[in-house]
Amino acid sequence: VLEAVKELEAAKQQVLKRIQIWKRQQQLAGNGAAFEENLAPLQKRCEALAEVHFQLQQQVLAAGGELGAELLPRLLERLAEVLCSLVKR
């Protein structure tokens, strides 16, 4: 489960990096650069990441007793941070 959380965090970083690139391209478009306005690919990535997040959260909660009283809250906090940063950006 811990490895899956790490992979989710890495995937989130990739999506956020792609969002930053899109924002920069949008800024450059103001100066006449070509710009692809289609947000569908980014939206699909974000939706897929959110779906994986919720599935992983359910798995963490289901395995709560096996994870222990110390690891469970930390994993849930990390998952919450992933979703929060994805939504905010």
C-alpha positions in Angstrom: 0.0 0.0 0.0 2.8 2.4 0.9 4.4 1.8 -2.6 1.0 2.6 -4.2 0.8 5.9 -2.3 4.3 6.8 -3.5 3.3 6.0 -7.1 0.1 8.1 -6.7 2.2 11.0 -5.5 4.6 10.7 -8.4 1.7 10.6 -10.9 0.3 13.7 -9.2 3.6 15.5 -9.7 3.5 14.7 -13.4 0.0 16.0 -13.8 0.8 19.2 -11.9 3.9 19.7 -14.1 1.7 19.2 -17.2 -0.7 21.8 -15.8 2.1 24.3 -15.3 3.3 23.7 -18.9 -0.3 24.4 -20.1 -0.5 27.6 -18.1 2.8 28.8 -19.5 1.7 28.0 -23.0 -1.5 30.0 -22.3 0.6 32.9 -21.2 2.8 32.7 -24.3 -0.3 32.7 -26.5 -1.0 36.2 -25.3 2.2 37.1 -27.2 1.1 35.3 -30.4 2.5 31.8 -29.8 0.4 28.9 -31.0 -1.8 27.4 -28.2 -3.8 24.3 -27.9 -6.8 25.2 -25.7 -8.2 21.7 -25.4 -8.2 20.8 -21.8 -9.8 17.4 -22.3 -6.5 15.4 -21.9 -5.6 17.2 -18.7 -9.1 16.7 -17.4 -9.0 13.0 -18.1 -5.6 12.7 -16.3 -7.0 14.6 -13.3 -10.1 12.5 -13.2 -8.1 9.2 -13.5 -5.8 10.3 -10.7 -8.8 11.2 -8.5 -10.3 7.8 -9.2 -7.1 6.0 -8.3 -6.9 8.2 -5.2 -10.4 7.1 -4.0 -9.7 3.4 -4.7 -6.4 3.6 -2.8 -8.1 5.3 0.1 -10.7 2.6 0.3 -7.9 0.0 0.3 -6.0 1.8 3.0 -9.2 2.0 5.1 -10.0 -1.7 4.5 -6.4 -2.7 5.6 -6.5 -0.3 8.6 -6.0 -3.0 11.2 -3.1 -4.5 9.3 -1.4 -1.2 8.9 -1.3 -0.3 12.5 -2.3 2.8 14.5 0.8 4.7 13.5 0.9 4.1 9.7 -2.8 4.4 9.0 -3.2 8.1 9.9 0.0 8.9 8.0 -1.2 7.2 4.8 -4.6 8.9 5.0 -2.9 12.2 5.5 -0.6 11.7 2.5 -3.6 10.7 0.4 -5.5 13.8 1.5 -2.5 16.0 0.6 -2.4 14.5 -2.9 -6.1 15.2 -3.5 -5.9 18.7 -2.0 -2.9 19.8 -4.1 -4.5 18.4 -7.2 -7.7 20.3 -6.6 -6.0 23.5 -5.6 -3.8 23.7 -8.7 
